[in-house]
Structures are given as structure tokens and as C-alpha cells.
């Protein structure tokens, strides 16, 4: 807080031809237009003001409480014992009191949002607290989770905070050393394209200006504050599922996770049973790298034999031979839609199990 006070006092220095400053609850000068006075003490002033109805004068300075009716934590002083000093004191008191109120409200709002997304506040208390903070509860918002990788000179929190200057609508919250959450207010007409555009802007700034690496998970829009924790959890799941199934993507939207989201929520024991049932005649481990690459290309080209053979630069008969080989090893003919779906899901389950320990 003293740094904020010092910034305002420094700007006022030329306009006010007197020494002005702020004293903290310990009687120490923490901000002053005369830098050499910072760190000095003024004993007894705070105690006198606690029982005074007007500013007090002592030792060539006029002292007053910072903020009318507020809890007395800071004392403001102005050089001089005349009427002009008292007027200057009152004027500066208004400016610094407003600054303090804005700072406290911003801090309280950020703490409130953090407690909401982390489920550290009872649902029944959310609307009560939002009214106390003059916070609009029924406004659509969405949570973005930005997870940074590696080390960088700039702090993750500062990178994101500088991108969103509207502190009354958008909230940047530090969750962990390398994780930052952005809670962004949405316009009524905002759709998935608009929401993802924000994520791309964040990603472009992180990589282009700060040369940092990060992935971004996007939750679904929350229509009110009570749903905000759900949006944050979805952003978490988006990153975790993307880490398993979409390793090349650095922006993952929960709405686009598809079947990967379902697999991620299954117990690993069920996944093991599924693989054993599907591959009774053989195992995925029996397929070499070339065969797996063929399968992947076949899926990417919508089970089209001609298009896949063209992409692989092989003769059509060669591809058919490979597909027959897969059928013999696994019992699944990838040219049949139902078999292809089963095999695709099995590949995803196998990849999921490779990243997870057994859980029941």
C-alpha cells in the first residue's frame, strides 16, 4: 500500500509546495514527498488522533486520520500549522482514501473469485458476498487455465495481468507457481469462436513477446457465479485430457474433447478389461511402428483406402495387404465402420493407460 501512496504523493509534489507524507500504524513514515524522511518515526501522533475530532498540530506539521470514519491505520501529515495546511491535508486525504478503497475492493474481489473457483466458499454465501462487493453475480463468465512450462524471466501472473487491464470485469488469479487462471466476463453474444479467439491472443502474446511456452484449457461458459467453479474444473480437465490425447495442441476447449473426456473419467481397471476383451486374439503391442502409422493415416482419411494409399505413397494393394494383416492379428477389419470405431477407442484407451497408474 505504501508504494501506491508514494506514487500519488510523488505526482502531487510539484502541485503542493509543502512536505506531505503518510505514517503507518507503527508510527513510521512510509511515504513522503521528501524521500529522506521515509523511515523516520512520529511517536504518539496516531494515539492522539484516535481521540481527536479534528486534525492536530505538532512540531510544525498538521496531522489527520486517513479516511473519514475508517479504521485508523494510517496518518496523513502536511508541513505547516496554518489553515492552508489543514485544507491541503483534507484534499490529499480524499485522494488517498479513494485510492485505498479501490485497492481494498480489488483485492477483496480477486480473493472472492479465487475462493469461488476453488470451492472455498459455501454456495449460499456467494450471493451475499457478491452484494457486499457490488459484484454482478448473474453475468456470463468463462475460466481459462494457463499452464506455463519451463522457466522465464517474466512472472506468469504479470504476463496475463498486463493483457487484461479492466480489473472490474476480468480477473487474473495465481493458482500455483506456473498456473494462472483468467476469469473473463463475456458479452451476451459471445460464442465458442469468440472465446477461443481470446485464448489464441493470450498464446500469441506469451510466445511472441515473452518467448514462453504454455498450454491453455478453456471451460464452458458459466451463467452465474455458482457455476464458475465448474468452468474452472472443466479447464483443468481440458488440459489433462489434451495432454493425453492431443499432445500437439496448446489450446484445448473442454467442449471439443469428445470421447477422450469419457475415457479420462473411467477407472483404469475397466480400461484394462476393455483392451483384453477387444484384443483376445492378439495385442496392440504386436503391431509395429509402420502398421500403427498406417492405421493412424487410415483414420485421418476417413477410412478411405484410395486416399490413404495416396498419402502414404504406397500402392492400393499394399495398403489392403496391411489392413488384412491387422485383421489377422487383432480380429478387427478397419474397413468396417464398427470395427474401426472399436479400434480407435482402443488406441485412445491404450494411450490413456500409458499415462495413468492403476486406480479403482
N, C-alpha and C positions, 0 to 999 in steps of 0.2 A: 504493500500500500504506500509506503514511504516513497517508492520510486515514482508512482503516479502523482503524488503530491509534489514531488520535486519537479516533475515535468511541467505542471501548471505554474508553479512558483517561478520557474525559470522564464516562462513566457510572460509573466506579469512583471518581471524585474524592471524592464525599461519603462513600463507604464506607471509603476508605483515607485516614487522616489524615496523609498524607505526600506529598511530591512524588514522582511517578513519571513515567517517560518512556522514549523509545526513541531510540537513536543509530544512524545508518546506517553503511555501510561506509567512508564518508569521515570519520567522527568527528563528524558534525553531528547535533545533536538535532532530530529531525524530528517528534516527537510528545511532548507533555508536559502534565501537569495544570496546570503553571504556564506559561501562554501566553507570558509574557515571555522564557522560556528557549529557546523554539524558535528555532533558527538558531545557537545557541552551539555551540562545538566542545569535544570532550573528547579531546585527543590522547593516543595511546598505550594507551588502555584496550582497544581491540579486539586489539591485538597481544599484550598481557599475557594476555588471556583465551584466546588460541589455544594457550597452553602451560600453562594452569591447569586443574586438575581440579575446583576449587570456585569459587564467586563470590569476587571480590576486593573489598577495601575501600580506598577512597582519597578523601580530601578531604571526609569526612562523608557519602559515598554508598556504597551496595553495588551492585556491577555483576555481571551474569551474562549468559551467551550466551542468545539467544532460540531455544529449541528444542533439546531434548536430542538429541545425535547428528546434528543437521542442519548443513548448511554454514553457517559463521558469517558472516552478512551483517548481522545486527542485534544490538545490545547493549541489554539492558534495565537500567534503574537505578532504585533506590529510595532515598529520603532516609533516612539513619541508618546506624549501624555496629553495631547490636545484633542479637541473634538474631531479633527480631521483623521487622527489615528483611529478613533473609535469607529468612524464611518467606514474607513478603509478596512478595518477588521471585520465589520459586518458584511461588507461587499465580498471580500475574499472568502468569508465563511460560507456564504451561499454557494459560491462556485465549487469549493472543495467538498461541501456536503453533498451536492448533486453528483459529483464525481464518485464519492464514496458509495452513495446509494446505488448508482448504476453498476459499480464494481461488485457490490454485495449481491445485487439481484442477478447479475450474470453468473456469478459463482454459484448461487443457490439454484439457478435454473439448470446449469450444467450438472450439478450434483444430483438434482432431481431426475433429470433424464437418464443419468447413469444408473441410478437406483431402479428406475423403471425397466430399462432393458435387461438388467441383471436380476430382476425379480426380487429386489431387496426392499420392496415396499408393498404393503397389502393393497390388493385391488380396490378395496373400499376407501383407502386413504389417497388414492391417486387423484381423484377429482377434487377432494378437499384441499390437497396441497397445490394443485394447479390453480385453484381460485386464489389462494393466498399469494401466489407468484404472478397473478394476472396472466396466466398461461392458457392459450386456447387448446382445449382438450380434444375437440372433435374436428380436427384438421388432418387431412391425409398426409402421412409421412412415410418414408421408407428408410431402411437401415442398410448402409454399405459397410462391410468389414474389409479393411485394407490391411493385409498381412505383408510385412516387409521381409526381405531376405538379404543376408549379408550385412556388411557394415557400411555406414555412410556418415559423412561429416554433419549433415543436417539431421535434426531430430525428426522422426516420423510425424509426431504431433504437429510440429511447426510447419512441415511441408503441406499438410492438409488444411491446417487452420488458415494459412495465407490465401488459400484458394476460395474460401467462403467467408467474406468479410461481414455478411449480415448475421450478426450474433444473436439477433432476436428470432430468426426463423430457422437457421441451420446451426447444428451443434456438433462440435468435434470433441470426441471423448477418447482419452487414452485408456485402453483396457489392459495392455501389457507393454513390455519394453518395445516389442516390434509389431504391435497391433493397435490400430486406431479405428474407431467407429465414427462414421458420419451419419447423423440423423438429419435428413433433409426434408423440408416441407415441400409438398407437391402442389402444383396448380391443379384445379379441378379437371382440366382436360389432359393431364399428363398420362401417357400410355407407356408401354414397355420400351418403345423406341426412345422416348424422351429420357426414361430412367437409365437406360443403358448408355445413352449419349453422355450423361454426367460421368459415368464410370470410365468411359473412354477418355474424357477430358482429364480426369484425375490421372489415369495411366500415362497419358501423353506427357503430362507435366512432370510426373515422377521420373520417367525415363529420359525425357528430353532436357529438362532443366537441372535435375538433381543427379542424373545418371544412376539412379537406384532401381532395384528390382522389387516388384511387389505383385501380388495377385489380389483380386477384388471379388468378394462374394456379395451378391445382391439378394435381399429378401423380397418378399411380396409386399405391396403397399399396405400400411396399417391405417384403417379409417379413423381410429382414435388412439388415445394414449394407452389404453389397456391392451391393445393389440401390438404395441411397439416391441415388446419383448419377443413375441412370436416372429416378427420380421427380422430381428437380430439373430435369433436361433436359426432361422432359415438361411441367413447369410453365412453363418458358421457351417451349416450342413453343405451349402453350395461349395465352399472352399474344400471341405473334406472329401466330398464326392468327386469334385473336379480333380483333386489330387490323385484319385484312383483311376478314374475313367477318362478324363480329358486333360491329360498331363501337359498338352501343348497350349492350352488356353490359359490366359491370365485374367480373364474376366468371365465369371460364371454366374449365371442367373438361376436362382432356385426354380423358377418356372420352366426352365429348359432342361432340367436334369433328366427327365424321362424315367426309364426303367432303372437307371443307376441309383436313383433315390430309393426305390423299393428294395433293391438288393442290399444297399448300405444299411437298411434298418433290420435286416434278417439276422438271426443268430448264426454264427459261423458253423455250428453243428448241423443245422438244416442245410446250409450251403454244401457241406461235405457230403451229406446224404444225397442231395440232388445230383452232384457230379458222379457219385457212384452208381446211381440209377441210370443216368444218361449214357455213361460210358462203360457199360457192363462188358462189352466185347473188347474194349481197349481203353487207352488213356490218352489224354491230351499230351502227356509227356512223350508219347511215341511219335508225335508229329515234329518233323524237323523245321528249321527256320524257313526254308524255301516254301514248304507246304503252308505254314502259318501265314506267310506273306501273300500267298495265292488266295487263301481264304479271306484275308482282310480286303484285298483288292476286289474279290468277287462280291463281297458285301457292299463295298463303296460304290460299285457299279450296278447296284440293284439286281443282283443275281443274273445279269445279262452275260452270257457266255462269249458272244462275239466282241462286245465292248471290253470285257475283262482281258481277253486274249490280246486285243489290240494294245491295251495299256501295259500289259506285261511283255509285249514284243515276242509272243510265242504263237505257234500255230494253234488253231482252234482244237484240233485233235489232241494236241499236247495238254491243253487245259482240261479237256474231257477225261483224259487218262489220269490226270492228277485228282480230279473230282471222284473218279471211280476208286482210286487208291484210298482216298479219305473215307469213302463209303465202306470199304472193306475193313479199314482199321477201326472205325467208330460205329458203323451201322447206320450212319446218317447220310442221306443223299441231299447235299446242299442245293440241288436244283429244285427240290420240293420245298415250298414255302414254309410249311410247318417244321420240317427238319432244320431248315436254315434258321428259323427263329429260335428253336431249341439250342442249336449250336452257338448262336450269337449270345444268348443269355448265359450259356455255359462258359464261354470265353470271359464274359464280364464277371461271373462268379469266381472263376479261377483267379482273375486279376485282383479281385477284392480280397480273396483269402490270402493272397501273397503279401498283403499289406496289413493284415489283421491277425492277432493271436486268437486262439480258440476262446469263445465266450459262450456261456449257456443262458 
